């Protein structure tokens, strides 16, 4: 087992422990659970970063040229963004969602294949030396991470709203952050992710339009789905800021948007198989 793989295995355990502790904190209000869950998340993010760095040293290239690596990077950024929400909004209630997602993303990547070049051809390393391609990948991965946390906040908002309307479990509501804080966090995360997604799409077009991709790339399912994701989050921002939609409606838009983000990762593609 390589150093990066061993470190990632410990990271996975910490993600799971952190999610369990933060989840337990919602049901059994004990300061020890909250503190331990936060420390597990911090240690997981640190070790995950070390694992990604070791992977770079081992293969002498950027750590996102195959599905396992790109999903591992996404998982790390999701956890990193979660820690940011803790600092800004104290949203420990979103921790079980975010850390579980980080855990599952790494497992899903491992299932897709971890061999260098899996899903990419021999020219992938050369392509990654192009700044537009590197910017394209990093911007989109970071955008999806922001959308993932917006999804967690939207789900949390809908759960809290349901509890308030049903008037069952109101005592439990005291353990959750205020609705306004959750909705504000979801909006901020989506507002950060949207321009990053825009940059990612535009930097991809910079390479594709001059003839850097095979004919017919315009109709590739992954590319069309990226436009759909961009459109959904554009509608969300318009509905939130311009049309003044109620928070429940915008929360559902965020749920739909992240489902499309997941499909964006798994949809078959020919345009992104570089030879």
Helices and strands as residue ranges (DSSP letters): H 3-27, H 31-59, H 67-89, G 92-94, H 95-112, H 124-127, H 131-166, H 170-173, H 179-207, I 208-212, G 217-219, H 221-237, I 238-242, H 247-266
